[in-house]
Each structure stands twice: as structure tokens, then as C-alpha cells.
Amino acid sequence: MPVLSIISCKMLEDEIVHLLSSDGEVEELLLLDEKETSSLSRKLKSQNRPHIMLALESIGGHIQEKRSRSGGPISRWLGRSSGSGLVVVVSLLRLGLHSNLELLRAAVYDNIRSHSSFSDGIMIFYGKCGNSLVDLEHDFAGLSCPLYFLNDCQGDRIDDCIAAALGGNENYDRALTEHKDVALFLTPMWASNWKSMGQEDASSGRGRDLGTMLKGTGMRRVARIDTGLSFENGCEEKVNDFAREFRLERIDLPGGSTVAEKSYEQAKRSLMLPASGTRMKMPWDRKSPRPSRCHRKAILALCKTAWKRIAGISGQ
């Protein structure tokens, strides 16, 4: 029963819903019971994805208890301490951390340390974020569990969530070159949260007037990125509101969730493969959704052999 923790920017909340809402390999989904995960929980419920809300200090004990319940003599004989289903733990960090990259870095590092105590692997749903997180691999080289990252098709860590939405760093660079007059790229989550982020900056004394910043820059457009995800209500209207607020022309750019999908699948495969590095192939793989009669006989023979070995060891 491998445990994969996901430490994520709230801006990638929709991608997490997309990945986890229909993943049948996730046996149990745990969310940190905090303010930041409330909307994630709501969206998962709308997709009928069961999950459990737990405090951070309770997760380790919960996982240990689950492993002790699911272990047994056959699991031990096969070299497994528990079932093979994946347990995913999700922690979302607040959006306001982007205003102070030192605080962002400290929060991500603290979460990695705390999650490593019960995780078999940790996936970082952040980009390099202004290079504040560029040294993660080096700084956690001695961590007890591996770190996984959001990588583009070239295998490079993405720069930020906009690069993820556009399909990678190369696509992001191309968009910046071709649309030099774009003031901001808006994903559905950015469109839904730009006002609250501005209010948080203002309340902390870091208020910035975007209109003043844009004045005289020549930037006259805002780009809506179509990620194909629709978990945020009224996204179109919110993008239009942003454009009207700052007197910008709206343009639309194609995007997607391929970066998140492929990176997540790669992390899962790394955790769920046996120590040999390859999954045990069953006779019906890629042939039939259920084993044939002869295949069932073969499996039964394997079970009998296993039981004889267990009985011999135990003296029964």
C-alpha cells in the first residue's frame, strides 16, 4: 500500500480534481483538514470522489493502522506489508505565498519534511516559481522518500503553473514571444482568485495597483488559457470582468492538463512497481477483461503452491 503525498499550489487545484476524481488505482484519498482544502473537497464531492479529511498529526497513525489491518500471511510471503492500492495524501498551500517567495519556499520545505514521515513518495505540484524552488532536489537529496515533479515533454521541470497549463516551458516561451502585449495569462483558477489575492496583498501591506503597473507598459491584452477543466463556475465571466477592470482586450489560448497527467502517472508507476522494477504480468493482460478458465486454473495452482509453502513454514 504505497503512500503518495501531493504538496500543491492552490492554483493547481482543478488539475488535482481532474486526476483524482476518476483514478480507480487510488484506494484511499486523504485531504489535510485545513481551510485551503475546503473548495478541493467540494469539487471532489461534486465528482463523487470519496475522501477523508484528517489533521496532519493524525495521518501517520491512520496509515499505520490501515497497513496493519490489510497485512496478512500471504502479503508477507509475497514480500508486501499491505494491499497494493495507492493511498494519496493532498496538502494545498495558500495563494498568498506567491507574494513572498521566501515564505513560499519555507512552506513547501516544511511540508516536505512533515509528509516524509509517512510517505513513500512526494509529488511537488509547483513549478520553479521564480527559482524559489529550483534547489529542491539538491536540498532533499538525503530524504527518506523520493520527490517527483511536474515535468514537460522534454523532461524539464516546469517554470510555473502557467507553463503547466500551456503544455511546458517551450510553449510558454513561445507564447511570451508571440504575445508580448499580454499583461497576464489567466487559467480558470487564476481568473477566479485574482481579486482575493489582491485583497490579501493589501491587508498585509504589500498592496499593488495592477492598473498603475500596466500604465505605460504597452501591454493591452489578457490571455485566457483553455485548460479543458471546468470545475470553477463562471470562469468566462470572471476573465471578462478582469479585462474590463483593467481595460484590456481578451484573447484565448489553447492549453491542457497533459503536464499534470503525465507527471502524476509517472510518479504513480514509480511507486506501484515491485522492487524488480516490472509489474507481474497476469495471463489476461491486454487480452480479456477477465481470466479464462485455463487461466483461473493456473492461478489456483499458484495459490495452492503458496499455501503449501506457508503451511510448511508454520508447521501446520
N, C-alpha and C positions, 0 to 999 in steps of 0.2 A: 504494500500500500504506500506508494511514493507520495510525498507531500511537496507540492509546488506552490510557493508563495509568489504573489504578484504585488509588487510595490509600484503604484501608478500615480501619475499626474491625473487630477480630476478631469482634465481636458480630454483624456482618452477613455472616459467612462463609457461612451457609446460603443467603442471598439470592444471593451471587455464584455458588455452585454451581448454583443453580436457573437463573440467567441464562445461564451459560456452557456448561453441560453439553450443551445441545441447540441451540446457536446455530450454524447452518451458515455464517453470514457471517464467523465468526472463522476465519481461515486458520491462524493460529498463536497459541497461548496460552503465555505465559511467566510463571512464578512466581519471585519472588525466593527464592533458595535460603537460607532462614533458618528458625529454629525455629518462628516463628509461622505459617508456611505448610504445615507438615507435615500437619496434620489436613485442611487445604483440599485438599492433593494427594491424600490418602487418599480423601476424598469424591469428588473428580473421577474418580479411578480406578474407584471403585465405579459411576460412571455412564458408564464407558468413554469419558471425555473425554481425549484425548491432550494432553499439555502438557510443557513443558521447564522444568527448574529451572536457573536461572542466577544467579550472583552479580551484584550491581548493577553493578560495574565492567565486566562482560562484556556487558551487554545492548546498549549503544550500538554496539559493534563487531559484534555478532551481527546487529543490524538493518541496519547499513550493508552488511554482506556479503550479506544476503538481498536487499536492494534492488538491489545491483549485479548479482546473478545473474538477477533477474527482469526487469530492464530490457532494452530492445531497440529496433530502429529503428521498429517500429510504435508501441510505447509512447511513444517520443519524438515521433513525428508526431502522436499524439493528445494530446500535452501531459502525459503521465503518465511518471513516472520508474520505475514498477514496476507490479505487479499490483494489482488493485482489492480483494483480500481484506483483511480487517481483522486487524491484529496487536494483541492485548491483553496488557498487562503488569500483573500484580497484585502489590501490596505490602500486607501486613497488619501493623497496628501492635498491640502488646501491650495486653491489657485493663487492666493496672495503671496505665496512663497516666491513666485516669479519676479516680484518687485525687489527682492533682495537675494541675490544668488548665493551669498554666504549662508543665509538661513535655509535656502533650498538644499544646498549641499549637506548641511548639518542634519537636516530632517531625513534625507534619503540615507545617509550613513547610519544614523541611529536606528532607522527601521531595518536596515540590512542586518545590523548586529542583533537586534531583538528577534528577528524572524529566523536567523540562522540556527537558533537553539532547537527548533522543531521541524526545520525544512530539509528536504533532500536536494532542493534546488530553488533558486530565487530568480524570478524574471523581473527585470527593471523596465517598466513601461514609461521610460523617459528617453529623450534624446541626449545629446551632449549639453544642451541648454546653455549656450554661451560659454561652453567649455568648463562649466562649473562641475560637471560630472565626467569629464574626459579621463580622469585617472582612476576610475572605479576598479578596473581590472588589476591595476598595479597595487592600489591601496588594500585590496582584499585578496591578494594572491594566496595568502595562507588561510583563507576562510574554510570552514569545515564542509561547506557545500558549494557547488558551482554557481556562478552568476550567468544569466542569459540576458541577451539584449535585443532591442529592436534593430534589425539589420536590413539593408536594402538588398536588391538582387545581386549587387557586386560584393556582398558580404561586409559592407562597411556600416558601422553604427550610424544611425540617422542623426541629423543635426538637432531636430526638434519635432514637435507634433505636426507642424505644417509639412515638413519633409515626409513624415509618415503618411499623411493624408494624400499627398501628391504622388506617392509611389517611390520615394527615395531621394537621396541628395542630388543626383544628377537632374532629375525632373524639377526639383526645387530651384537649382541654379538656372536651369533653362527658363523657368517661369519668371525669375527675378530679372533675367536679361531681356526677355521679350516684353515684360510689363513693368518697365521702370517707373511708370507713373502710378503704380498701385501702392496705396498707403498702408493697406492691411489685407491679409488673407484670412478669411473667416470660414472656419469649419462650423458645423452645427453647434458644437459646444461653445466655441468662441462667440458665435452670434448670440447665444443665449445667456452669456455670462459677462459680456464686456462692461455692462453697467455696474454690476455688483463688484467687479474688480476695481473699477474706478472709485466706487464708494469706499472700498476697503483701503485703497491708497490714500484717499483724502482723510479718512479717520485716523490713519497712522502718521499723518504729516508728510506723506510722500505724494500728495496730490499732483497730478499732471494734467494740464489742459491740452487735450489732443488737438483741439481746433487751433490753438496758438502754435503748437509744434508743427502742424501741417502748413501753416501760413507761410507763403514764400518758398515752399519746397518744390512746387510744381507737381506735387502728387495730387491727382484729381480723381482717382478711381479706388473702389474697394472690390476685392475679388471674393466671390462666394465659391467655395470648393465643394463640389458634389461628391460626398463620400459614399453615397448609396445607403447610408444609415438614416433611419427616420424615427429615432427614439425620443427626440426633442420635438415638442409641439410648437407650431408656429414659427419654424425656422426661417421660412421665406420672408415672412412679415418682419422678423427681427433684423434680418440683413437689410431690408428696405428702410427700416427705421434708422439703422446706423448710417446708411447712405444719406438720408435726408438730414439727419442731425449734423453731419459734417460736410454737407453739400458736395457729396462725391457721386460719381457715376458708377453704377454697379456693372460688373462683368461676371460671367460664370466660367469656372474652370473645372475640367473633369478630374476626379480623384478616385479614391477607393480605400479598401481596407486590406489590400494584399500584403503590405509590410507586416501588419499585426498578425494576420492569419499565418503566414509562413514562419514568422519568428516564433509564434506560440506553438505551432505544430513541431518545429524543430526542438524546442525545449521539452515538449511532452515526449517525443520519441527518445530523446536522450535519457530521460528519467525512467521510462517504462520498458526499455530494453533490458534483458537479463545481463548478467555480468559478462557473458560470452560475446555480447555486442550484437547478437541477432535474435530475433524473436523465434520461438519454437513454432515451426510451421505445422498446422494441422492438415490432415489429408484433404479437407474440403475447401481449403483456401482458394479463392478466386474461381471455384468450380460450382459450388452449390451453397445456398444459404443454410443448409442443414446437412449433417453427415448421413451418408448412405448406410445400408445395413452392414456391408462388409467393413466400413469404417468404424461403425459402432462396436463391432466385434473386436477390431484392433484396439480400440480404446479400452474396452472391457478387459482384454488380455493385459494391457499395460497397467490397469488398476489392480488386477489380481497379483501381478508381479510386485507392484509397490506394496500391497498389503502383506504379502509373504515376507518381504524384507522387514517391514515394520514389526510383524509378529515375531520374526526371528530375533530381532534386536531386543524386543521387550520380554521375550521368553514365553509368550502366550502360545 
